[in-house]
Each structure stands twice: as structure tokens, then as C-alpha cells.
Amino acid sequence: KITVPESLANEHLVLLNALQAVKDDVAAMEKVFDDPMLTLIRFKRYSDDGIGLYRSIDNLRTALEKEGIAYQDSEGGAFLFSFKP
């Protein structure tokens, strides 16, 4: 519901997909007694999905820097820069 600059739309989409993957992993783990196979499949993906989430945050941060976009410490977007290596 929040608009983003067109030049950063892809990075935002990748971030949303990575967040959804981790959310799906955790949701599947909650069903361990109801659907253990789903839990096992998503558990195996969890590590890779976590790495994908980190990379998507890092790529968004890099793109923001290239665009000259910065955030004050009091702004929500500032957390993206806490992942900077």
C-alpha cells in the first residue's frame, strides 16, 4: 500500500517474496503434528530462505545508497543500514 520509486520496485518485490518465504516456513513448522511432511520440507528450506531474506535486505540497501536515499536514525528505513557489512 506504500508506493516506492519505480527504480526500486524490483528490490522491494524481492524483499516481499523473501519475507513471505520465511513466513511460510515458520507457519509450516507450527503444523508439525498435523502435517509433518510439509514441516520437513519447509524446515529444509528455512536456512536458504533466511539467507535470501538477508540478501534481499542488503540488495535494497545497496540500491538505496546508489539512489542517494538515506534515513534518519528515527525513521523505520534506517534499520536497512544496520545490515551493512
C-alpha positions as CSV (number, residue, x, y, z in Angstrom):
1,K,0.0,0.0,0.0
2,I,3.1,2.2,0.2
3,T,4.4,3.5,-3.1
4,V,8.0,3.0,-3.9
5,P,10.2,4.6,-6.5
6,E,10.0,2.7,-9.8
7,S,13.8,2.3,-9.8
8,L,13.5,0.3,-6.5
9,A,10.3,-1.7,-7.3
10,N,12.2,-4.9,-8.1
11,E,14.2,-4.8,-4.9
12,H,11.0,-4.3,-2.9
13,L,9.3,-7.2,-4.7
14,V,12.3,-9.5,-4.0
15,L,12.2,-8.4,-0.3
16,L,8.5,-9.1,0.0
17,N,8.9,-12.6,-1.6
18,A,11.7,-13.4,0.8
19,L,9.7,-12.3,3.8
20,Q,6.8,-14.5,2.5
21,A,9.1,-17.5,2.2
22,V,10.3,-17.2,5.8
23,K,6.7,-16.6,6.9
24,D,5.6,-19.8,5.1
25,D,8.5,-21.7,6.7
26,V,7.5,-20.7,10.2
27,A,3.8,-21.4,9.5
28,A,4.7,-24.9,8.3
29,M,6.7,-25.5,11.4
30,E,3.7,-24.7,13.5
31,K,1.9,-27.7,11.8
32,V,4.5,-30.3,12.8
33,F,1.9,-32.6,14.4
34,D,-0.7,-32.1,11.7
35,D,1.4,-32.2,8.6
36,P,5.0,-33.4,9.4
37,M,6.0,-33.7,5.7
38,L,5.1,-30.1,5.0
39,T,7.1,-29.1,8.1
40,L,10.1,-31.2,7.0
41,I,10.1,-29.6,3.5
42,R,9.8,-26.1,4.8
43,F,12.4,-26.8,7.6
44,K,14.9,-27.8,4.9
45,R,14.2,-24.5,3.1
46,Y,14.4,-22.3,6.2
47,S,18.1,-21.7,6.1
48,D,18.2,-20.9,2.4
49,D,15.2,-18.6,2.8
50,G,16.8,-16.8,5.7
51,I,19.9,-16.2,3.6
52,G,17.7,-15.0,0.8
53,L,16.0,-12.6,3.2
54,Y,19.4,-11.2,4.3
55,R,20.5,-10.8,0.7
56,S,17.3,-9.0,-0.3
57,I,17.7,-6.6,2.5
58,D,21.3,-6.0,1.5
59,N,20.4,-5.5,-2.1
60,L,17.7,-3.0,-1.2
61,R,20.2,-1.1,1.0
62,T,22.7,-1.1,-1.8
63,A,20.1,0.2,-4.3
64,L,19.0,2.9,-1.8
65,E,22.6,4.0,-1.5
66,K,23.0,4.2,-5.2
67,E,19.9,6.4,-5.4
68,G,21.3,8.6,-2.7
69,I,18.4,7.8,-0.3
70,A,19.3,7.9,3.4
71,Y,17.2,7.7,6.5
72,Q,17.5,9.4,9.9
73,D,18.0,7.0,12.9
74,S,14.4,7.8,13.9
75,E,13.0,6.6,10.6
76,G,11.9,3.0,10.0
77,G,14.1,2.6,6.9
78,A,17.2,3.2,9.0
79,F,17.2,-0.5,10.1
80,L,18.2,-1.5,6.5
81,F,21.6,0.1,7.0
82,S,22.2,-1.9,10.2
83,F,22.8,-4.9,7.9
84,K,25.7,-3.2,6.1
85,P,28.8,-5.4,6.2
